[in-house]
Amino acid sequence: MQIGSAPPSGCAKIAKTAARARRRLHRREAGRRFCAIVDASALSRAAQPAAVSGDLGR
C-alpha cells in the first residue's frame, strides 16, 4: 500500500506544476492577444499594463 500511495502524491505535485506552467503560458498568450485587441484603447492607459492583465486574471 505504501508503494501504491507514494506515486499519487508525486504525480499530483507534477500535475500541479504542469498546470501552473500551462496557466502561466496561457496567461502570457491571452495577454498578448488582449493587448493586440485592446491596443487602440489601451494606448491611453498603457502606463500600467501589468495591473490591467492582473485584474483580467482574476
PDB file of N, CA, C and O in Angstrom:
ATOM      1  N   MET A   1       0.831  -1.210   0.000  1.00  0.00           N
ATOM      2  CA  MET A   1       0.000   0.000   0.000  1.00  0.00           C
ATOM      3  C   MET A   1       0.867   1.262   0.000  1.00  0.00           C
ATOM      4  O   MET A   1       0.537   2.242  -0.668  1.00  0.00           O
ATOM      5  N   GLN A   2       1.967   1.237   0.744  1.00  0.00           N
ATOM      6  CA  GLN A   2       2.823   2.428   0.799  1.00  0.00           C
ATOM      7  C   GLN A   2       3.370   2.760  -0.586  1.00  0.00           C
ATOM      8  O   GLN A   2       3.396   3.922  -0.993  1.00  0.00           O
ATOM      9  N   ILE A   3       3.808   1.719  -1.309  1.00  0.00           N
ATOM     10  CA  ILE A   3       4.374   1.953  -2.644  1.00  0.00           C
ATOM     11  C   ILE A   3       3.289   2.515  -3.567  1.00  0.00           C
ATOM     12  O   ILE A   3       3.554   3.386  -4.395  1.00  0.00           O
ATOM     13  N   GLY A   4       2.056   1.998  -3.410  1.00  0.00           N
ATOM     14  CA  GLY A   4       0.964   2.451  -4.269  1.00  0.00           C
ATOM     15  C   GLY A   4       0.497   3.853  -3.907  1.00  0.00           C
ATOM     16  O   GLY A   4       0.016   4.593  -4.765  1.00  0.00           O
ATOM     17  N   SER A   5       0.638   4.220  -2.634  1.00  0.00           N
ATOM     18  CA  SER A   5       0.146   5.534  -2.202  1.00  0.00           C
ATOM     19  C   SER A   5       1.203   6.624  -2.375  1.00  0.00           C
ATOM     20  O   SER A   5       0.880   7.811  -2.319  1.00  0.00           O
ATOM     21  N   ALA A   6       2.456   6.235  -2.584  1.00  0.00           N
ATOM     22  CA  ALA A   6       3.522   7.226  -2.724  1.00  0.00           C
ATOM     23  C   ALA A   6       3.472   7.944  -4.079  1.00  0.00           C
ATOM     24  O   ALA A   6       3.526   9.174  -4.109  1.00  0.00           O
ATOM     25  N   PRO A   7       3.372   7.218  -5.199  1.00  0.00           N
ATOM     26  CA  PRO A   7       3.372   7.865  -6.518  1.00  0.00           C
ATOM     27  C   PRO A   7       2.274   8.916  -6.706  1.00  0.00           C
ATOM     28  O   PRO A   7       2.558   9.986  -7.246  1.00  0.00           O
ATOM     29  N   PRO A   8       1.009   8.650  -6.275  1.00  0.00           N
ATOM     30  CA  PRO A   8      -0.043   9.653  -6.475  1.00  0.00           C
ATOM     31  C   PRO A   8       0.333  11.047  -5.993  1.00  0.00           C
ATOM     32  O   PRO A   8       0.078  12.037  -6.679  1.00  0.00           O
ATOM     33  N   SER A   9       0.944  11.125  -4.804  1.00  0.00           N
ATOM     34  CA  SER A   9       1.317  12.443  -4.277  1.00  0.00           C
ATOM     35  C   SER A   9       2.340  13.103  -5.203  1.00  0.00           C
ATOM     36  O   SER A   9       2.260  14.299  -5.482  1.00  0.00           O
ATOM     37  N   GLY A  10       3.307  12.300  -5.675  1.00  0.00           N
ATOM     38  CA  GLY A  10       4.312  12.830  -6.598  1.00  0.00           C
ATOM     39  C   GLY A  10       3.668  13.253  -7.904  1.00  0.00           C
ATOM     40  O   GLY A  10       3.988  14.303  -8.461  1.00  0.00           O
ATOM     41  N   CYS A  11       2.750  12.413  -8.389  1.00  0.00           N
ATOM     42  CA  CYS A  11       2.060  12.730  -9.643  1.00  0.00           C
ATOM     43  C   CYS A  11       1.246  14.017  -9.482  1.00  0.00           C
ATOM     44  O   CYS A  11       1.194  14.858 -10.379  1.00  0.00           O
ATOM     45  N   ALA A  12       0.612  14.144  -8.308  1.00  0.00           N
ATOM     46  CA  ALA A  12      -0.186  15.340  -8.046  1.00  0.00           C
ATOM     47  C   ALA A  12       0.702  16.575  -8.083  1.00  0.00           C
ATOM     48  O   ALA A  12       0.335  17.614  -8.631  1.00  0.00           O
ATOM     49  N   LYS A  13       1.900  16.430  -7.475  1.00  0.00           N
ATOM     50  CA  LYS A  13       2.837  17.556  -7.459  1.00  0.00           C
ATOM     51  C   LYS A  13       3.214  17.938  -8.880  1.00  0.00           C
ATOM     52  O   LYS A  13       3.219  19.114  -9.242  1.00  0.00           O
ATOM     53  N   ILE A  14       3.535  16.909  -9.692  1.00  0.00           N
ATOM     54  CA  ILE A  14       3.938  17.154 -11.084  1.00  0.00           C
ATOM     55  C   ILE A  14       2.779  17.786 -11.855  1.00  0.00           C
ATOM     56  O   ILE A  14       2.961  18.733 -12.620  1.00  0.00           O
ATOM     57  N   ALA A  15       1.573  17.231 -11.630  1.00  0.00           N
ATOM     58  CA  ALA A  15       0.400  17.750 -12.330  1.00  0.00           C
ATOM     59  C   ALA A  15       0.155  19.206 -11.952  1.00  0.00           C
ATOM     60  O   ALA A  15      -0.159  20.041 -12.801  1.00  0.00           O
ATOM     61  N   LYS A  16       0.305  19.494 -10.658  1.00  0.00           N
ATOM     62  CA  LYS A  16       0.116  20.874 -10.190  1.00  0.00           C
ATOM     63  C   LYS A  16       1.114  21.801 -10.868  1.00  0.00           C
ATOM     64  O   LYS A  16       0.756  22.877 -11.346  1.00  0.00           O
ATOM     65  N   THR A  17       2.374  21.367 -10.902  1.00  0.00           N
ATOM     66  CA  THR A  17       3.421  22.183 -11.526  1.00  0.00           C
ATOM     67  C   THR A  17       3.120  22.392 -13.001  1.00  0.00           C
ATOM     68  O   THR A  17       3.255  23.498 -13.524  1.00  0.00           O
ATOM     69  N   ALA A  18       2.707  21.304 -13.672  1.00  0.00           N
ATOM     70  CA  ALA A  18       2.400  21.388 -15.102  1.00  0.00           C
ATOM     71  C   ALA A  18       1.230  22.342 -15.334  1.00  0.00           C
ATOM     72  O   ALA A  18       1.244  23.156 -16.257  1.00  0.00           O
ATOM     73  N   ALA A  19       0.215  22.221 -14.471  1.00  0.00           N
ATOM     74  CA  ALA A  19      -0.957  23.087 -14.600  1.00  0.00           C
ATOM     75  C   ALA A  19      -0.561  24.546 -14.408  1.00  0.00           C
ATOM     76  O   ALA A  19      -1.022  25.438 -15.120  1.00  0.00           O
ATOM     77  N   ARG A  20       0.312  24.759 -13.414  1.00  0.00           N
ATOM     78  CA  ARG A  20       0.759  26.123 -13.132  1.00  0.00           C
ATOM     79  C   ARG A  20       1.503  26.683 -14.344  1.00  0.00           C
ATOM     80  O   ARG A  20       1.277  27.822 -14.752  1.00  0.00           O
ATOM     81  N   ALA A  21       2.391  25.870 -14.912  1.00  0.00           N
ATOM     82  CA  ALA A  21       3.170  26.307 -16.076  1.00  0.00           C
ATOM     83  C   ALA A  21       2.245  26.585 -17.253  1.00  0.00           C
ATOM     84  O   ALA A  21       2.411  27.566 -17.978  1.00  0.00           O
ATOM     85  N   ARG A  22       1.252  25.686 -17.429  1.00  0.00           N
ATOM     86  CA  ARG A  22       0.311  25.856 -18.534  1.00  0.00           C
ATOM     87  C   ARG A  22      -0.478  27.145 -18.350  1.00  0.00           C
ATOM     88  O   ARG A  22      -0.690  27.904 -19.295  1.00  0.00           O
ATOM     89  N   ARG A  23      -0.912  27.380 -17.095  1.00  0.00           N
ATOM     90  CA  ARG A  23      -1.682  28.588 -16.805  1.00  0.00           C
ATOM     91  C   ARG A  23      -0.839  29.824 -17.111  1.00  0.00           C
ATOM     92  O   ARG A  23      -1.326  30.799 -17.683  1.00  0.00           O
ATOM     93  N   ARG A  24       0.444  29.763 -16.715  1.00  0.00           N
ATOM     94  CA  ARG A  24       1.334  30.898 -16.940  1.00  0.00           C
ATOM     95  C   ARG A  24       1.472  31.154 -18.441  1.00  0.00           C
ATOM     96  O   ARG A  24       1.402  32.295 -18.898  1.00  0.00           O
ATOM     97  N   LEU A  25       1.670  30.070 -19.200  1.00  0.00           N
ATOM     98  CA  LEU A  25       1.823  30.188 -20.650  1.00  0.00           C
ATOM     99  C   LEU A  25       0.547  30.763 -21.250  1.00  0.00           C
ATOM    100  O   LEU A  25       0.590  31.682 -22.068  1.00  0.00           O
ATOM    101  N   HIS A  26      -0.599  30.205 -20.828  1.00  0.00           N
ATOM    102  CA  HIS A  26      -1.884  30.649 -21.363  1.00  0.00           C
ATOM    103  C   HIS A  26      -2.102  32.126 -21.055  1.00  0.00           C
ATOM    104  O   HIS A  26      -2.564  32.891 -21.902  1.00  0.00           O
ATOM    105  N   ARG A  27      -1.762  32.512 -19.830  1.00  0.00           N
ATOM    106  CA  ARG A  27      -1.944  33.905 -19.424  1.00  0.00           C
ATOM    107  C   ARG A  27      -1.099  34.818 -20.303  1.00  0.00           C
ATOM    108  O   ARG A  27      -1.537  35.894 -20.709  1.00  0.00           O
ATOM    109  N   ARG A  28       0.139  34.360 -20.593  1.00  0.00           N
ATOM    110  CA  ARG A  28       1.030  35.171 -21.425  1.00  0.00           C
ATOM    111  C   ARG A  28       0.422  35.324 -22.825  1.00  0.00           C
ATOM    112  O   ARG A  28       0.400  36.420 -23.385  1.00  0.00           O
ATOM    113  N   GLU A  29      -0.075  34.199 -23.386  1.00  0.00           N
ATOM    114  CA  GLU A  29      -0.675  34.243 -24.721  1.00  0.00           C
ATOM    115  C   GLU A  29      -1.935  35.098 -24.705  1.00  0.00           C
ATOM    116  O   GLU A  29      -2.147  35.922 -25.595  1.00  0.00           O
ATOM    117  N   ALA A  30      -2.771  34.897 -23.689  1.00  0.00           N
ATOM    118  CA  ALA A  30      -4.008  35.664 -23.569  1.00  0.00           C
ATOM    119  C   ALA A  30      -3.688  37.151 -23.452  1.00  0.00           C
ATOM    120  O   ALA A  30      -4.358  37.988 -24.056  1.00  0.00           O
ATOM    121  N   GLY A  31      -2.658  37.470 -22.669  1.00  0.00           N
ATOM    122  CA  GLY A  31      -2.251  38.863 -22.506  1.00  0.00           C
ATOM    123  C   GLY A  31      -1.823  39.465 -23.828  1.00  0.00           C
ATOM    124  O   GLY A  31      -2.142  40.614 -24.134  1.00  0.00           O
ATOM    125  N   ARG A  32      -1.091  38.671 -24.616  1.00  0.00           N
ATOM    126  CA  ARG A  32      -0.635  39.159 -25.920  1.00  0.00           C
ATOM    127  C   ARG A  32      -1.843  39.452 -26.806  1.00  0.00           C
ATOM    128  O   ARG A  32      -1.918  40.492 -27.460  1.00  0.00           O
ATOM    129  N   ARG A  33      -2.794  38.502 -26.813  1.00  0.00           N
ATOM    130  CA  ARG A  33      -3.990  38.655 -27.633  1.00  0.00           C
ATOM    131  C   ARG A  33      -4.797  39.857 -27.152  1.00  0.00           C
ATOM    132  O   ARG A  33      -5.274  40.668 -27.946  1.00  0.00           O
ATOM    133  N   PHE A  34      -4.937  39.950 -25.833  1.00  0.00           N
ATOM    134  CA  PHE A  34      -5.692  41.043 -25.226  1.00  0.00           C
ATOM    135  C   PHE A  34      -5.081  42.387 -25.619  1.00  0.00           C
ATOM    136  O   PHE A  34      -5.788  43.327 -25.982  1.00  0.00           O
ATOM    137  N   CYS A  35      -3.747  42.453 -25.538  1.00  0.00           N
ATOM    138  CA  CYS A  35      -3.051  43.691 -25.891  1.00  0.00           C
ATOM    139  C   CYS A  35      -3.303  44.028 -27.353  1.00  0.00           C
ATOM    140  O   CYS A  35      -3.510  45.190 -27.703  1.00  0.00           O
ATOM    141  N   ALA A  36      -3.285  42.997 -28.211  1.00  0.00           N
ATOM    142  CA  ALA A  36      -3.485  43.222 -29.641  1.00  0.00           C
ATOM    143  C   ALA A  36      -4.893  43.745 -29.909  1.00  0.00           C
ATOM    144  O   ALA A  36      -5.089  44.636 -30.735  1.00  0.00           O
ATOM    145  N   ILE A  37      -5.877  43.173 -29.194  1.00  0.00           N
ATOM    146  CA  ILE A  37      -7.275  43.574 -29.412  1.00  0.00           C
ATOM    147  C   ILE A  37      -7.542  44.972 -28.858  1.00  0.00           C
ATOM    148  O   ILE A  37      -8.168  45.803 -29.516  1.00  0.00           O
ATOM    149  N   VAL A  38      -7.060  45.220 -27.639  1.00  0.00           N
ATOM    150  CA  VAL A  38      -7.379  46.479 -26.965  1.00  0.00           C
ATOM    151  C   VAL A  38      -6.279  47.523 -27.163  1.00  0.00           C
ATOM    152  O   VAL A  38      -6.252  48.549 -26.484  1.00  0.00           O
ATOM    153  N   ASP A  39      -5.370  47.242 -28.109  1.00  0.00           N
ATOM    154  CA  ASP A  39      -4.218  48.116 -28.307  1.00  0.00           C
ATOM    155  C   ASP A  39      -4.631  49.584 -28.440  1.00  0.00           C
ATOM    156  O   ASP A  39      -4.057  50.453 -27.785  1.00  0.00           O
ATOM    157  N   ALA A  40      -5.610  49.854 -29.272  1.00  0.00           N
ATOM    158  CA  ALA A  40      -6.017  51.234 -29.543  1.00  0.00           C
ATOM    159  C   ALA A  40      -6.469  51.941 -28.268  1.00  0.00           C
ATOM    160  O   ALA A  40      -6.010  53.043 -27.967  1.00  0.00           O
ATOM    161  N   SER A  41      -7.367  51.307 -27.522  1.00  0.00           N
ATOM    162  CA  SER A  41      -7.887  51.951 -26.309  1.00  0.00           C
ATOM    163  C   SER A  41      -6.883  51.857 -25.165  1.00  0.00           C
ATOM    164  O   SER A  41      -6.906  52.670 -24.241  1.00  0.00           O
ATOM    165  N   ALA A  42      -5.993  50.849 -25.233  1.00  0.00           N
ATOM    166  CA  ALA A  42      -5.012  50.665 -24.159  1.00  0.00           C
ATOM    167  C   ALA A  42      -3.919  51.723 -24.227  1.00  0.00           C
ATOM    168  O   ALA A  42      -3.260  52.001 -23.225  1.00  0.00           O
ATOM    169  N   LEU A  43      -3.724  52.312 -25.400  1.00  0.00           N
ATOM    170  CA  LEU A  43      -2.673  53.321 -25.556  1.00  0.00           C
ATOM    171  C   LEU A  43      -2.857  54.451 -24.548  1.00  0.00           C
ATOM    172  O   LEU A  43      -1.877  54.995 -24.039  1.00  0.00           O
ATOM    173  N   SER A  44      -4.102  54.803 -24.260  1.00  0.00           N
ATOM    174  CA  SER A  44      -4.367  55.906 -23.333  1.00  0.00           C
ATOM    175  C   SER A  44      -3.972  55.533 -21.906  1.00  0.00           C
ATOM    176  O   SER A  44      -3.506  56.379 -21.143  1.00  0.00           O
ATOM    177  N   ARG A  45      -4.161  54.253 -21.548  1.00  0.00           N
ATOM    178  CA  ARG A  45      -3.830  53.828 -20.180  1.00  0.00           C
ATOM    179  C   ARG A  45      -2.780  52.720 -20.197  1.00  0.00           C
ATOM    180  O   ARG A  45      -2.867  51.769 -19.420  1.00  0.00           O
ATOM    181  N   ALA A  46      -1.788  52.841 -21.079  1.00  0.00           N
ATOM    182  CA  ALA A  46      -0.729  51.830 -21.207  1.00  0.00           C
ATOM    183  C   ALA A  46       0.323  51.997 -20.117  1.00  0.00           C
ATOM    184  O   ALA A  46       1.337  51.298 -20.117  1.00  0.00           O
ATOM    185  N   ALA A  47       0.087  52.918 -19.191  1.00  0.00           N
ATOM    186  CA  ALA A  47       1.067  53.170 -18.134  1.00  0.00           C
ATOM    187  C   ALA A  47       1.215  51.944 -17.237  1.00  0.00           C
ATOM    188  O   ALA A  47       2.311  51.656 -16.757  1.00  0.00           O
ATOM    189  N   GLN A  48       0.104  51.209 -17.005  1.00  0.00           N
ATOM    190  CA  GLN A  48       0.157  50.048 -16.113  1.00  0.00           C
ATOM    191  C   GLN A  48      -0.518  48.835 -16.745  1.00  0.00           C
ATOM    192  O   GLN A  48      -1.609  48.449 -16.325  1.00  0.00           O
ATOM    193  N   PRO A  49       0.119  48.227 -17.753  1.00  0.00           N
ATOM    194  CA  PRO A  49      -0.459  47.038 -18.400  1.00  0.00           C
ATOM    195  C   PRO A  49      -0.494  45.838 -17.461  1.00  0.00           C
ATOM    196  O   PRO A  49      -1.367  44.978 -17.584  1.00  0.00           O
ATOM    197  N   ALA A  50       0.451  45.774 -16.522  1.00  0.00           N
ATOM    198  CA  ALA A  50       0.505  44.660 -15.575  1.00  0.00           C
ATOM    199  C   ALA A  50      -0.749  44.652 -14.700  1.00  0.00           C
ATOM    200  O   ALA A  50      -1.323  43.594 -14.441  1.00  0.00           O
ATOM    201  N   ALA A  51      -1.168  45.827 -14.249  1.00  0.00           N
ATOM    202  CA  ALA A  51      -2.351  45.916 -13.399  1.00  0.00           C
ATOM    203  C   ALA A  51      -3.585  45.475 -14.181  1.00  0.00           C
ATOM    204  O   ALA A  51      -4.451  44.783 -13.645  1.00  0.00           O
ATOM    205  N   VAL A  52      -3.663  45.875 -15.447  1.00  0.00           N
ATOM    206  CA  VAL A  52      -4.813  45.511 -16.277  1.00  0.00           C
ATOM    207  C   VAL A  52      -4.868  44.002 -16.448  1.00  0.00           C
ATOM    208  O   VAL A  52      -5.921  43.395 -16.254  1.00  0.00           O
ATOM    209  N   SER A  53      -3.732  43.384 -16.812  1.00  0.00           N
ATOM    210  CA  SER A  53      -3.697  41.934 -17.018  1.00  0.00           C
ATOM    211  C   SER A  53      -3.942  41.210 -15.699  1.00  0.00           C
ATOM    212  O   SER A  53      -4.547  40.138 -15.684  1.00  0.00           O
ATOM    213  N   GLY A  54      -3.476  41.790 -14.590  1.00  0.00           N
ATOM    214  CA  GLY A  54      -3.695  41.172 -13.292  1.00  0.00           C
ATOM    215  C   GLY A  54      -5.174  41.129 -12.953  1.00  0.00           C
ATOM    216  O   GLY A  54      -5.670  40.124 -12.443  1.00  0.00           O
ATOM    217  N   ASP A  55      -5.884  42.223 -13.236  1.00  0.00           N
ATOM    218  CA  ASP A  55      -7.320  42.256 -12.992  1.00  0.00           C
ATOM    219  C   ASP A  55      -8.026  41.259 -13.900  1.00  0.00           C
ATOM    220  O   ASP A  55      -9.008  40.634 -13.501  1.00  0.00           O
ATOM    221  N   LEU A  56      -7.521  41.111 -15.125  1.00  0.00           N
ATOM    222  CA  LEU A  56      -8.119  40.186 -16.082  1.00  0.00           C
ATOM    223  C   LEU A  56      -7.952  38.755 -15.583  1.00  0.00           C
ATOM    224  O   LEU A  56      -8.852  37.928 -15.731  1.00  0.00           O
ATOM    225  N   GLY A  57      -6.787  38.466 -14.988  1.00  0.00           N
ATOM    226  CA  GLY A  57      -6.511  37.127 -14.487  1.00  0.00           C
ATOM    227  C   GLY A  57      -7.467  36.711 -13.389  1.00  0.00           C
ATOM    228  O   GLY A  57      -7.811  35.534 -13.276  1.00  0.00           O
ATOM    229  N   ARG A  58      -7.902  37.668 -12.577  1.00  0.00           N
ATOM    230  CA  ARG A  58      -8.851  37.357 -11.505  1.00  0.00           C
ATOM    231  C   ARG A  58     -10.193  37.038 -12.111  1.00  0.00           C
ATOM    232  O   ARG A  58     -11.144  36.747 -11.386  1.00  0.00           O
TER     233      ARG A  58
END
